[in-house]
Amino acid sequence: MFIENYYYSLNLVFFFCNLHAVKSGRTGAMEIFPERVQKLWDEWQLRSMVLVSLFLQIVLTIFSNRRKFTVAIWIRILIWSAYLSADKVATVSLGTLSQLGDSEGKHDYMDPHHTLMGFWAPFLLLHLGGPGTITAYSLEDNELWLRHLLELVVQVGVAFYVFLRSWTSRTPLSFLSFPMFVAGIIKYGERTWVLRSASKQHFGDALLPVPDPGPDYAEFAKKYYPTRYQLQTEHLTKKETTGTTAALGLQSIIDGDHGTKLILGGKYINEAYLLFVEQLRHLYADLILSLDDQQKSEGIIRYLSSEEAFKVVEAELSFLYDVLYTKAIVVYSPLGILLRTVSFLSIISTLVAFSFFIERQEFSNVDINITYALLFGAIFLEISAIVMLILSDWSIVWLCSRKRKYTLLTNWIHRAITSFLSLTSGKRWSRSMAQNNLIDSCLRNKTKFDHEVNSFFDKNKFLERYWYITREKVDDMKEPIFSFLLEMTKDVGWDLEKLLKHRGDYVITQKGDSISSKLGWSIVAVEFDHSILLWHIATDLLSYINDDDDKNPINPKSENAKISKCLSEYMLYLLVMCPSMLPKGIGKFRFRDTCSEVKTIFKQRQSISNRKEACRLLLEVETKIKPESGEAKSKSVSVLFEACVLAENLKSLEMELREKWEMISRVWVEMLCYAASHCGWAQHGHQLRRGGELLTHVCLLMSHLGLSEQFQILKDALNIP
């Protein structure tokens, strides 16, 4: 790592040297342009880059936080391009500033024109520090904090070099650089510190407790063995009474222990912050939690409604996003508030001094106006940061903790914040889930998954990922998911590991042996990605069967059918577009081969134009002869035949249609829960910057209800030999 960053810093030095060579020698591509164009470029290249750098900072300040709750591709492209360009433009601008005064071999450092431009150097440090709304575009940026530290040293050195070259006692402008240097170094230092704190290693190390040598074993044995039966009995009794105790604990939190009021815009923020500090941070760092932690979180979540529980989880993940991708670690701390105050006062004092003590006639009007733009731009960025600091969930938590000390003031500010939040959407994630349908993918002739040669830019794959994907609201999914999780907690018992391995068979088994024998093979006997594809196609075909029957009292638009369809297409989206969030397998190969087989069938019938006709055709596939027999055997991993068999089995079940769709929806909910519990938190963290995933919220809900293997201490504590 050190060698990599050392060479990176050397590249910066070589870059500045090359700039100097091109500038002094007037060589390169600029020679092909007329002299007037070259002169115009020399006059405006630095000015334009400084203004572009300011513009990029404003763009990042306004739009970067929107990616937390927006899935629009244009937002991601805008933020990505602005984030990558901002550092490059500021760095090149500093390099150009370092060459001021070197023209045709003459060293005119004392030129007032160059002196004013040299004053821009600390502003570029301010820009390199970035806005508080984004420090890292992705989690990988946090791991490169050491590189940013080296950049900080190099860039501050270059800016100081520019300052020394442009120093003159004839004008107070040089003295005005000092407060701007303070503000710039503070901002840049904040960014580097936050990147380091959010890196995986340092994030986890900061949560580790002080090493505990444990009790004296001899003394412990004397107390433990005579009361072993009593310990187990007390645990069972405690588990039964946890609900009542936790409910009282939650009520005390709500009624005043933490000063929280259940008001519009600020519901359960304090509870969410409590769970974030005590649990979510540890979950993300892959640390093991204790029995007490599990009981606290379960006591809060269990007695909420599904809507309220998802609200708490939503706020928790919003806190995690702020810690991983913004300057929240520093900004929302006493030191951060102090640094922000110093930075803001430095910029304000510089603006006032520049307005009163600088004689405009000594400098170019254009450069004076650009300097004012930089000063007002810096103030705008600081004020925006302060406003966002105040109008945030972090401020509500802070106010709640001090409500009894400063009742009038905190009540007034609290009402102002929550009123503002009520006027906005108040969204902390997209509250939607992506939908992908296999049959629709095959019906789109422009989308092909069987390219023989991968091109540099596959427009078909781009369209499939960003254009054809639809989204559905998750509101209808909350109640069935939360109810199913509460049902699972009743069966946790002593074998949590076995319970978390269920991926549909838990629901099927409850329906009896006859149904289990018909459907169990599609879940237990195959890999998880295989099972997703089977049930996805079967759900689609069964939906068509019911829709085609006009006498059916329940159509696919019923609640359970809609839930089944939405979860089916969401799980397929994860399988195809986010395979890293699911257990390892060959799901993409199965998807491609299945699509290829479906397309082959469609080609034989050119009249296929919609999903209904496609489903009717697929249901005509002969299921009595297995593809593995005779000449039909091949190396293909297509699951189309098995999916058609599963659809026939579902169709033949002797149960009411309402009950059948309820069973199917519960199978999909169980599959979703299985996927959530087997997805690493690093992958969940990646999705926070893309609008969030329902899978992440389900995973956190499961953890709070004790449905997580990170509560291993419970198992160890109760099975001491």
Protein Blocks (a to p, Z undefined) as FASTA:
>chain_A
ZZmmmmmmmmmmmmmmmmmmmmmnopajklmpcfklmmmmmmmmmmmmmmmmmmmmmmmm
mmmmmmmmpcbfklmmmmmmmmmmmmmmmmmmmmmmmmgoiaghiacfklmklmmmmmmm
mmmmmmmnopakbmbfblklmmmmmmmmmmmmmmmmmmmmmmmmmgcfkbcklmmmmmmm
mmmmmmmmmmmmmmmmmpmklmmmmmpccddebjafklmmmmmmmmmmmmmmmmmmmmmm
mmmmmmmmmmmmmnomnopacdehiaoklmmmmmmmmmmmmmmnopacdfklmmmmmmmm
mmpcfklmmmmmmmmmmmmmmmmmmcklmmmpfklmmmmmmmmmmmmmmmmmmmmmpcfk
lpcfklmmmmmmmmmmmmmmmmmmmmmmmmpfklmmmmmmmmmmmmmlmmmmmmmmmmmm
mmmnoiabfoiacdddfklmmmmmkbcckbfbdcfblfklmmmmmmmpccddfklmmmmm
mmmmmmmmmmnmmmlmlmmmpghjmmmmmnojklmmmmmmmmmmpcfklmmmmmmmmmmm
mmmmmmmmmkbmbdfkbmklmmmmmmmmmmmmmmmmmmmlpccdjklmmmmmmmmmmmmm
mmmmmkbcbfklmmmmmmmpcfkbcfkgcjlbcfbfcfklmmmmmmmmmmmpccdfklmm
mmmmmmmmmmmmmmmmmccfklmmmmmmnopafklmmmmmmmmnopafklmmmmmmmmcZ
Z
